[in-house]
Amino acid sequence: MSSYDVVICGAGIAGVAAADALTARGASVLLVDERPPLSLTSDKSSECYRNWWPGPDNAMVALMNRSIDHIEALARETQNAIALNRRGYLYVTTDPAQTAQLQQAGETAAALGAGPLRTHVRPDTYTPSIAHGFDGQPDGADLILDRATLRRFFPCLADATVAALHVRRCGWLSAQQLGMTLLEQARRRGAHLAHARVEAVEVQDGRVSAVQLDSRRVVTGGFVNAAGPFLRRVGRMVGVDLPVFSERHLKVAFEDHLGIIPRDAPLLICADPQAIAWTDDERAMLADDPEAQSLLDVLPAGAHCRPEGGIGSTWVIALWAYDAAPVEETFPLPAAPYFFDVTLRGLTRIIPALEAYIHRPPRPTIDGGYYTKTRENRPLIGPAGPRGSFVMGAFSGYGIMAACGAADVLAAYISGEALPAWAAAFHPARYDDPAYRALLDTWNDTGQL
Ligand SMILES: Cc1cc2nc3c(=O)[nH]c(=O)nc-3n(C[C@H](O)[C@H](O)[C@H](O)COP(=O)(O)OP(=O)(O)OC[C@H]3O[C@@H](n4cnc5c(N)ncnc54)[C@H](O)[C@@H]3O)c2cc1C
């Protein structure tokens, strides 16, 4: 077959979710990737999800709630082949001044539709999450201010912890299984996968007419740019300059052979900015290295970690985007000699026992990729360029959790279904509106981890 309703460029999580949603609506789909499916960014994530998103409106919460509904339905249909859990995200502070901010974040998220905020100032009022499964769990968030509750349920946390916000419609899953499940569903409904490179998109009379691969030409009236870190490059093929840039984000996995991180822990996040307590020798060494000098500054909040793997695993993964800045997308990623050490030290603020690994570090495995994103950290989903041309990307650090909801929106545009009101917040042409551009100047929390 050399003619399809839609050709999708990219078989990362965005592309496979789009193929799933479009074939579910009866479209014939060709999914094109020059790499194996899900192998560039979508297999490098920390596989977490949350419906906890700040912003001036409820669009991100609504998108994530839609996506998580979809993910939960898939988990039920597959006897949880995607290993979905609902352990939550735990934002931890040792700074009394941050407590009010956690409370405000909880109230704001509740107002945006993420569920109610419950505050715990006495023992025996807080319900912990379950380690496995996802059904029957609360949504919203629990602000735990009672020290006895913190010590009882989160014994690895620092004695100095003054508050923890446990956000509940959150957890993690197997992103690879999610992606493969979506891909297999799409293929069962007739989607084809081509191992090829998209070279050009042909446009006739203002509408997409064909896509040129390195191996052949495919006739189509629909083109979806789901090219991940190459979104901008592929956008130029249809004459659009997509307003995206990329940041390098890394992740480290290591064996927690001392058993410091409880195996049933939620995602543990340090909510405090901090300066690392380097020794004098370390300070001198870092000051001499122009690439590392910034490590002497106060680094942002957000160091986080979680247990990884099933029963018997001792692995932990940890991340800290302390140096996020726009960069060129280059593969393979450049070496990151300080990343493990800095991330470990950052985490000791909330989990002091990790200090044991600073001078005797376990062997780390570091990988990562790019958060390709817009300025306000919201995705691009919808028409862009000539008629028949669409974009589904700029998924930053949330593509795994957002893909199913985003694919529903994309498929609604393509098939002419009614769109949810919040879809407008992700329309690629939103920047044409001067009021929106003015709003961006006042936007200071993008919710990025
Ligand atoms: C360290 C890290 C941690 C993260 N943690 C999380 C998390 O906990 N939760 C979460 O939801 N998200 C997380 N993310 C983000 C998530 O991984 C991404 O948002 C998501 O994988 C992006 O998917 P994608 O399909 O847009 O891009 P990709 O997975 O990069 O797929 C794009 C595909 O397009 C193909 N392509 C590009 N150009 C062409 C062309 N011309 N021809 C053919 N093929 C082409 C590429 O080969 C690639 O396979 C994390 C990301 C990183 C880096």
The ligand as an SDF file (V2000), in Angstrom:
LIG
                    3D

 53 58  0  0  0  0  0  0  0  0999 V2000
   15.6710   12.0210   31.7140 C   0  0  0  0  0  0  0  0  0  0  0  0
   14.2280   12.1010   31.3000 C   0  0  0  0  0  0  0  0  0  0  0  0
   13.2380   11.7860   32.2150 C   0  0  0  0  0  0  0  0  0  0  0  0
   11.8860   11.8590   31.8470 C   0  0  0  0  0  0  0  0  0  0  0  0
   10.9230   11.4690   32.7350 N   0  0  0  0  0  0  0  0  0  0  0  0
    9.6230   11.4750   32.3480 C   0  0  0  0  0  0  0  0  0  0  0  0
    8.6140   11.0090   33.2410 C   0  0  0  0  0  0  0  0  0  0  0  0
    8.8880   10.6070   34.3680 O   0  0  0  0  0  0  0  0  0  0  0  0
    7.3220   11.0140   32.8000 N   0  0  0  0  0  0  0  0  0  0  0  0
    6.9760   11.4410   31.5460 C   0  0  0  0  0  0  0  0  0  0  0  0
    5.7950   11.4550   31.2280 O   0  0  0  0  0  0  0  0  0  0  0  0
    7.9310   11.8850   30.6850 N   0  0  0  0  0  0  0  0  0  0  0  0
    9.2240   11.9000   31.0510 C   0  0  0  0  0  0  0  0  0  0  0  0
   10.1900   12.3400   30.1940 N   0  0  0  0  0  0  0  0  0  0  0  0
    9.7750   12.9250   28.9120 C   0  0  0  0  0  0  0  0  0  0  0  0
    9.4280   11.8840   27.8740 C   0  0  0  0  0  0  0  0  0  0  0  0
   10.4050   10.8750   27.8380 O   0  0  0  0  0  0  0  0  0  0  0  0
    9.3230   12.6030   26.5260 C   0  0  0  0  0  0  0  0  0  0  0  0
    8.4350   13.7020   26.6370 O   0  0  0  0  0  0  0  0  0  0  0  0
    8.7880   11.6680   25.4620 C   0  0  0  0  0  0  0  0  0  0  0  0
    9.5260   10.4750   25.4280 O   0  0  0  0  0  0  0  0  0  0  0  0
    8.8450   12.3480   24.1010 C   0  0  0  0  0  0  0  0  0  0  0  0
    8.2910   11.4360   23.1870 O   0  0  0  0  0  0  0  0  0  0  0  0
    8.2530   11.7740   21.6460 P   0  0  0  0  0  0  0  0  0  0  0  0
    7.5310   10.6680   20.9930 O   0  0  0  0  0  0  0  0  0  0  0  0
    7.7670   13.1710   21.4560 O   0  0  0  0  0  0  0  0  0  0  0  0
    9.8010   11.8030   21.2000 O   0  0  0  0  0  0  0  0  0  0  0  0
   10.8220   10.6010   20.9440 P   0  0  0  0  0  0  0  0  0  0  0  0
   10.6230    9.4940   21.8960 O   0  0  0  0  0  0  0  0  0  0  0  0
   12.1710   11.2240   20.8760 O   0  0  0  0  0  0  0  0  0  0  0  0
   10.4260   10.0620   19.5110 O   0  0  0  0  0  0  0  0  0  0  0  0
   10.6370   10.8460   18.3460 C   0  0  0  0  0  0  0  0  0  0  0  0
   10.9620    9.8950   17.2100 C   0  0  0  0  0  0  0  0  0  0  0  0
   10.9490   10.6270   15.9830 O   0  0  0  0  0  0  0  0  0  0  0  0
   11.8980   10.0190   15.1280 C   0  0  0  0  0  0  0  0  0  0  0  0
   12.2290   10.9680   14.0530 N   0  0  0  0  0  0  0  0  0  0  0  0
   12.5920   12.2630   14.1840 C   0  0  0  0  0  0  0  0  0  0  0  0
   12.7860   12.8000   12.9730 N   0  0  0  0  0  0  0  0  0  0  0  0
   12.5560   11.8280   12.0530 C   0  0  0  0  0  0  0  0  0  0  0  0
   12.5830   11.7770   10.6260 C   0  0  0  0  0  0  0  0  0  0  0  0
   12.8940   12.8490    9.8740 N   0  0  0  0  0  0  0  0  0  0  0  0
   12.2780   10.6140   10.0360 N   0  0  0  0  0  0  0  0  0  0  0  0
   11.9650    9.5110   10.7610 C   0  0  0  0  0  0  0  0  0  0  0  0
   11.9040    9.5040   12.1090 N   0  0  0  0  0  0  0  0  0  0  0  0
   12.1970   10.6630   12.7510 C   0  0  0  0  0  0  0  0  0  0  0  0
   13.0600    9.7190   16.0580 C   0  0  0  0  0  0  0  0  0  0  0  0
   13.8880    8.7230   15.4910 O   0  0  0  0  0  0  0  0  0  0  0  0
   12.3450    9.2740   17.3370 C   0  0  0  0  0  0  0  0  0  0  0  0
   12.2200    7.8730   17.4010 O   0  0  0  0  0  0  0  0  0  0  0  0
   11.5380   12.2660   30.5330 C   0  0  0  0  0  0  0  0  0  0  0  0
   12.5360   12.5830   29.6160 C   0  0  0  0  0  0  0  0  0  0  0  0
   13.8710   12.5000   29.9840 C   0  0  0  0  0  0  0  0  0  0  0  0
   14.9270   12.8330   28.9790 C   0  0  0  0  0  0  0  0  0  0  0  0
  1  2  1  0
  2  3  1  0
  2 52  2  0
  3  4  2  0
  4  5  1  0
  4 50  1  0
  5  6  2  0
  6  7  1  0
  6 13  1  0
  7  8  2  0
  7  9  1  0
  9 10  1  0
 10 11  2  0
 10 12  1  0
 12 13  2  0
 13 14  1  0
 14 15  1  0
 14 50  1  0
 15 16  1  0
 16 17  1  0
 16 18  1  0
 18 19  1  0
 18 20  1  0
 20 21  1  0
 20 22  1  0
 22 23  1  0
 23 24  1  0
 24 25  2  0
 24 26  1  0
 24 27  1  0
 27 28  1  0
 28 29  2  0
 28 30  1  0
 28 31  1  0
 31 32  1  0
 32 33  1  0
 33 34  1  0
 33 48  1  0
 34 35  1  0
 35 36  1  0
 35 46  1  0
 36 37  1  0
 36 45  1  0
 37 38  2  0
 38 39  1  0
 39 40  1  0
 39 45  2  0
 40 41  1  0
 40 42  2  0
 42 43  1  0
 43 44  2  0
 44 45  1  0
 46 47  1  0
 46 48  1  0
 48 49  1  0
 50 51  2  0
 51 52  1  0
 52 53  1  0
M  END
$$$$
